[in-house]
Amino acid sequence: MIDHLPRANGARVLADLHALRAIGTYKTGVHKPTFSEPHLRSLQWLVQRLPEAGLAGEIDGIGNVISASAKAGPKLLAGSHLESQNHAGWLDGPLGVVYALEAARVINCDPATSGAVEVAAWCDEEGHFGHFLGSRSYVGAVSEADIDAARDRSEGRTMREALASADLAGRPRLQAERGRHVGYLEAHIEQGETLESSNLQIGVVTSIVGIWQYRITFTGEQNHAGTTRMAIRRDAGLALARFCVAIDDRFPAACGPRTVWTTGRITLEPGAPSIIPGAAEMLFQIRDDDPAVIARLEDLLHSMAAEVDRQGRCGVAVERIRTGTPAWMDASFQQAIEAASTDIAGGKSLRMPSGAGHDAQVLATIMPSGMLFVPSIGGISHHWTENTADADIVIGAEVFVETCRRLLAR
């Protein structure tokens, strides 16, 4: 029984989340892109809270907040991120940071518990400048050349410019001290409707999908829209549209049970209503936790492109521009989350994969890692209406603290 042990303070957790929500408020959500003024204020907010948990920390040279405890015993790393997608939700990222902070306040200040929780906020998980640049920097997977090349996808400014304007230029980028931590734990809203629709409170993440991204280009012939007969047109835009429909027709027979695919952006050249597009491009993404499934679907993309080529009207080229390696969460972490859920949430948990990418998949390359989910109302995320019931937030915090305690006691 755990009734005698210190537990998460639900009111304090909710107050912290609302304090972060008040920084960069947009409607009922937030707008705090990486290195924006609201994002930097959120990082400073966290640094100022760390002493409450017996932690010392700072913002490093890539925008991570990394903290350390002087308490004796094993150390568990925990956290998430504080920037947001543009005009998005208030819990995607901050929930995991506040849970980590609360676990540190409860455990680090308890003399009866050996060891400590060390809190991290990883920069740019949302990919404004790149893919997981903060957590990848921490594990030693980001070079200075990578930072030189990074550019804000919305505003076009370089990461070097952003770091300089944030007074972070010249600061060292902190990297993991191998062997220091027993592992890494992250909490997150589900960003789907599985838990809510099943009346469950905790998701025990088994794996995090890999994300593969492609640029598919179509080459036809630009010509006058009024004088070129339909029978002889080489319309790259029409070829692209037919290709999108063909993907939805043919992928279901080759995909896995949880594979998802998305066409995220379509561009036509020159894009004028009186000109037949001579070129078209689509950005296409596939997510799955099985590389064999991705390989099969990628082969199908190439064979479909070859079929269009053979028809002779438009050429098609498929270029892979991002490769994502799936990550499997540590079995002992899953067991600890499930056991904590049994004690606190009456076992209302479910083992499930994550269809979204998270920093935990990066940390899993150097240490055992785990993730827990709490329900998302209506399954909505990456939108300002994103929300989770207060009761679910509090239960999640209590399960998170108890999971940390169990992992430190192993």
Secondary structure, 3 states (H helix, E strand, C coil): CCCCCCCCCHHHHHHHHHHHHCCCEECCEECCCCCCHHHHHHHHHHHHHHHHHCEEEEECCCCCEEEEECCCCCEEEEEECCCCCCCECCCCCHHHHHHHHHHHHHHHCCCCCCCEEEEEECCCCCCCCCCCHHHHHHCCCCCHHHHHHCECCCCCCEHHHHHHHCCCCCCCCCCCCCCCEEEEEEEEECCCCHHHHCCCCEEEEEEECEEEEEEEEEECCCEECCCCCHHHCCCHHHHHHHHHHHHHHHHHHCCCCCCEEEEEEEEEECCCCCEECCEEEEEEEEEECCHHHHHHHHHHHHHHHHHHHHHCCCEEEEEEEECCCCEECCHHHHHHHHHHHHHHCCCCEEEEEECCCCCHHHHCCCCCEEEEEECCHHHCCCCCCCCCCHHHHHHHHHHHHHHHHHHHHC
